[in-house]
Amino acid sequence: MSWSTSVRPSQALFCRCSRAQPISLRHLSSLYSTLPHTRVNYGAKEAFPIPPAPRLITRPPSEPVRYNSQFPSIHPIAINPSSSQTVAAVRYEPPKTGLIAYLPKSWVPYAELLRLDKPTGTYYLFFPCLFSTLLAAPMATQTVGLLEVVETASLFFIGSLIMRGAGCAINDLWDRDLDPHVARTRFRPIARRAITPEKALVFTGTQLLAGLGILLQFPTECLWYGIPSLLFVASYPLAKRVTNYPQAVLGLTFSWGAIMGFPALGVDLLHNHQALVTAAALYSSCIAWTILYDMIYAHMDIKDDVAAGIKSIALRHEHNTKAVLSGLAVVQVSLLAASGVAAGAGPIFFAVSCGGALATLGIMIRRVQLKSVQNCWWWFKNGCLLTGGSISLGMFLEYLAQYLGFYQKPEALEAGLETQ
């Protein structure tokens, strides 16, 4: 049942109430008075097309109110007559702080597509590369100096920045029909139609070519190890539609760098069994870490994912999330320790890397408030630096200890110096 009403053409009003429940004129007047009064310049070329005159529609309480994906900058105001709570319409606002705020206006959508304003994903992609570089350095046949380690890590960081942007663009292309229905993603460039899918596809191809250019700076073996990861990059958005565990596919993708550090420093994984076991354990550890932090991240969208039909591990284990997180933390740290044993690491690695990871993950799992979007985001963003930083610090100190001969006996150290 519906009624026509003469509200302003720039507003869309949807009312959720029970079937056959009449709405009084007095109630309509009070609702209409809460609407924001905005002016629309119908003569401006950039004015958004105005939809036909809206209608006031009664809906069953169980039927969700969806965002208007056809007109992304104009969103409905959801009103429940049985409560006094209203959800105000929200419009896209260009960034006013940070790096993106200083870019030309035409560049902003592409910078947002790259997530330049949200670098946490780049850090999560970079840390496995850094782990494998630091763990592989003492295992190389030729001594790897500090400068070479820094140069290799720097190339990996640039590659992570580029490939993370390409992955985000691929994800947004897949999700362009879903993102308008999720509060956190409805203002992404493709979802709000600031970038057409065709332009986004061309931009993604450019990023992939740039990533290939970085990959070619490494030894040739890295090319054959790196290319297969593109399969996981392209398939992760599809996994959200067919399985409750898309985070496992994301783990296979984001953790690939845990393998790349070994061939980057000339360690042959196919002929060095010790290095192969180390890389396998480190890769598996990073997969567990990815599932863990993305499970927290997924809790930010859990309500919208239900409405949009998106699957996630957070939905599948909504009522025992912290138990699952604790299990993942134990698996991650255990596999991290196994990689250290396989690599022949010393006590510094186990104390700082493994101990730091266990402590930071334990604190995060204990304190994160899964019902709070802001709290989940805080721990997702800062947990990356806390856990990833602890593991990296321990690996770096372990590398220095082995490079400087800290674990060698004085007699063996003197003999080594005499032969040099």
N, C-alpha and C positions, 0 to 999 in steps of 0.2 A: 504494500500500500504506500502511496507517495502523494505528496502535495507540491505544487509549484509555489515558489516564494520569490519575492523581489529583492533578494539580497544583492550586494554589490557584485558586479561581474568579476572582480579580481579575487573573490573568495569562494571557497568550496566548503560547504557545511554538511557534515554527515552526523546523523544522530543515531545512537544505538539504544534501543529500548525494546521492551517485550512486545510480542505480537498483539495487535489489536489494542494497544495502549494509546489512548488519545493524548495529544499534546495541546495544552491550553495556549490561548493567545498571549496570556501573561507570561507563560514560560518561554514562548518564542521570543517575546520582546526582551526578556532578560538575557537570553542567549545571544541575540543579535547585538545587544549593547556591549557584549564582551569582545566582539570582533574588532581587530585593528582597522583603523580607517587610513587607507593608503591612497595616494594619487597615482594614476597611471597615465603616462604620456602616450596617447594612442597615435600621435603623429611621428614619434621617434622611430627611426629605422631599426634600432636595436630592441624595441619593445617586444616582449614575448607575445605570441599569439594568444588571444583570450578565448577560453573555451565557451561553449554555449551557456546560456543562463543556467545556473546550477539548480538542482532540485533537492529538497529536504526529504531524505529517505529513511524510513524506519527499517531497522535490521534486527534479526534475532540476536540475543545476547552472545550466542556462540560464534557468530559470523565475524571474522576479523575485518578491521578497516585497513585497506591497503593504500599505499602511497600512490600518487598519480605519476606513473612512469612516463606518460605522454607529455606532461608539462612538469619537468623535474623541479623547476624553481617555484612552483606553486603547490603547496601540500595541504591536505585537508586538516581540519581541526576536529579531532575525535572528541565527542562529548557524550557522556553517559548520564542520562537523566536521573539515574538512581544515586549518583554521587556528585559531589561538587568539584571533582578534579577535571581539569581540561588540559589538553596538550596543545600548546601554542604552535602555530605554523612557524617553520624555520626556513630561512632563505640562505643561499650560498653567499658567503662573504670571502673575498680574496684574502690571502694571508697578509697581515700587516706587520708581522715580525719575522725574523729569521732571514735566511739566505734568499728564499723565494720572493720575499717582499721587495727585493732590490732588482729583480729581473724585469725585463720588458714584459708588458701585459700579455703579448702573444706567446711568450715562452712559458708562462705560468702553468697552463694545463699540462705541458709536456714534463715540466719539473715535478708536478704533482703525480703524473703517471709513473715517474721514476721513484717516487716517494723520497725526494731529496729532503723534505721537511720531516721525515720519520726515518732516521738512519739506523734504528735498532735492527731492522732486518738485515742490513748490510753487515753489521757486527756479527750477527748469528751465522751468516754465511762465511764470514772471514775467519772466525775462531777455529773451526776444524782445519782450515788450511794452515793456520799458524801452529796448531798443535802438531800436525804431521811434519811440518818443517823443523820444529825444535826437537821432535823425537827422532827424526831421521838424520839430523846433522851428525850426531856421534857415531852413527852406523855407516856413514859413507866410507868408501874405500880410501878416498883422499881426504885429508883434514879440511873441514869446512870452517873457514874463518868467520868472525863476527860480522864483517862487512858483507860477505856473501849471504849470510842468514838474513840480514836487514834488507838487502836488495831483493831477495826472493820473497820475503814477507811483504814488501812494498808492492811488488807486482801482483801478488795474490790479493792485496787489498783493492787495488785498482780494478782487477778482474771481478772481484766480489761486488763492487759498486756497479759495474756495468751489467753483469749477469743478473744481479738482483733486480735492477730496473727492467731488464728484458723479461724476467720471470713475472714481475708485477704486471707488465703490459699484456703478456699472454694470459695471465689469470683474469685480468679485467675484460679482455676480449671474450673469454669463455663465459664470464659472469655478467655480461652487459645487460641481460634480461632479469637477473636476480638482484644485482646491486641496488636498483631503485627501491626495492622493497625492504632493505635492511638499513636501519637508522644510521649506522656508522659508515656505510659505504655509498649512500645515495648521492653524495656530492662528488664522487670520483669523476675524473674528466670524461670518460666514455659514458658513464651512467647519466650525467647531466647534459650530455651531448655537446660538450665543449670541444671534443675531438671525435671525428667520425671513425668508425671501425677501419675504414680503408687507410686513413692517415696513421692510425695507431699501428696497423700492420706494417706499413712502410717504416715507421719509426722503430718498431721492434726488429725488423731486418737489419737496420743500420746498427742497432746495439749489438746484435749477434755478430755482425762483421767486426765491430770494434773488439768484442770479446775474443774473436778468433785472432785478431792482431796481437792481443796480450798473450794468448796461449802460444803463439809462435815464437815468443821471446824465450820460452823454456826449451829444454831439450826435446828432440822430436818425439820421444816416448810419451811425453805429456799429451801430445795431440791425440794419440790412440786411447789414452786413459780418460781424456776429458770429453771427447765427443759423445760417448754413450750416455753421459749425464743429461743430455738434451731430451732424451726420451722421458725421463722422470719430470723434467721441467714442464713439458707439454702435457703430461698425463695427470698431474696433480689436480687441476681444476675439475677434470672429469671424475676423479675419485670421489669428490664431494657429492656426486650425484648417485653413485652406485654402492658406496660402502659407508659404514659407520666409523671407519678408521682411516680417513684420508690423511691423518697426521702421520701414519706409517709411510705413505708415499712421499709426504713432505720431508720426512726424516731421511729417506733414501736420497732425496734431492739435495737438501741443505748440508748433509754430512759428507758429500762426495769429496770435499776438500781434504778429508782425513786420509784419503788415498794419495792425493796429488803431490803432497810434499816429498814423498819418497822418490818418484822419478824426477822431480824437479831438481833434486840434489844428486842425481846419478845413482840412486839405489835401485837395483833391478829386482822388482818384486817377484818375477817369474823364476828367477834363479837363486834368490836369497830367501830361504825358508824362514829364517828368523825375522826378516823384514816383513814377509808376507803375513806371518802370524800377528806381528805387532800392528800392521795396518788393518787387518781384519778386526782385531779386538778394539782398536781405536775407532774405526768406522762404526762398529756396532754400539759402542759407548755413546757416540755422538747421535746416533739414531734415537736411542733412549732419551737423551737430553732434548732432542727436538720434539719428540712426542710429549714430553713433560711440559716444556714451556708453551707449546702451542695448545695444549689442553687448557692451560690457564687463559691463554689468549682467546680460545673459542668460547669461554664462559661470558665474554663481553657481548656476544651476539646470540646467546642461546635462545632468547625469546623470539628474535626475528628469524632465526634459522628454522624454528618450528613452523612459522607462518609461511616462509618461502620454500619449505621442503628441502633444505640443505642438511646433509648428514654430517655428524661430527662425533668424535669420541666423548666430548663433553655432554652431549645429549644421551649417548648410550650409557654413560656412567655418571649421570647427574647426581645420583644419591650416594655414591661411594667414591667421589672424585679424589678426596685426600688419601684414601687407601691406595688407589691406583697410582697417584703421584708418588707416594712413599715407595711403592714397589719399583716404579721406574727409576727413582733416585738410587735405590740399592743396586739395581741392575747397572745403571750408568757408572757408578763409582767402582763396582766390582770389575766391570770390563775395562775401565780406565786403569785400574791396578794391574789387570792381566796384561794390558799393553806395555806397562812399565816393566813387568817381570820378563816378558818376551824380549824387550829391548835391552835388558840388562841395566836398568836404571838403578840409581842409588837411593839412600834414605831421604835425600832432599825432595825427590819427586813424590815419594809416598807421603811424606809429612805435609808438604805445601800443596801439591796438586790434588792428591786424593783427599787429604784432610780438609783442605779448603773447600773443595767441591761438596763434600759431605756436610760441612758446617753451613755453608751458604744455602744449599738446597733444603736442609732441615729447617732453617729459619724461615725461608720463603714459604715452604709448605705449611708450616705452623701458623704463620701470620697472614697469609693471603686470605682476603675476604671474597669468596667466589661469587657472592650475590651483588658485589659492588663493582660496577664497570670501571670506575676510577682507580680502585685499589688493584684490580686485576691488571690494568694497564701499567700502573706504577711498578708492580713486581715483574711484569713481563719486560719492561724497559730496563729497570735497574738490576734485575736478577741476571740479565745477560752479562753485564759488566762485572757483577760480583762473582758469579760462578766461572764465567769465561776468563776473567782476569786472574782469579786464583789458580786455575789450571795452567794458564800461560805463564804466570810468575814462577810456579814450581818447575815447569819444564825449562824455562830460561835459566834459572839458577842451576838446575841439573846439567844443562848444556855447558854453562860456564865452569862448573865443577869438573866435568870430564875434560873440557878443553884445556883447562889450566892444570890438570893433573892432580886435583884435590884428593881423589880417592887412591892415588898411587902411593906406594911406600917410598920413603926418601931415597933408598938405594935405587929403585927402579926409575924414579924421576931423574936422578942424577945421570944414570946410564942413558936415558932417553935424550937428555940435553946434550950429552957428549957426542951422540951419534948425529945430531942435527947440524 
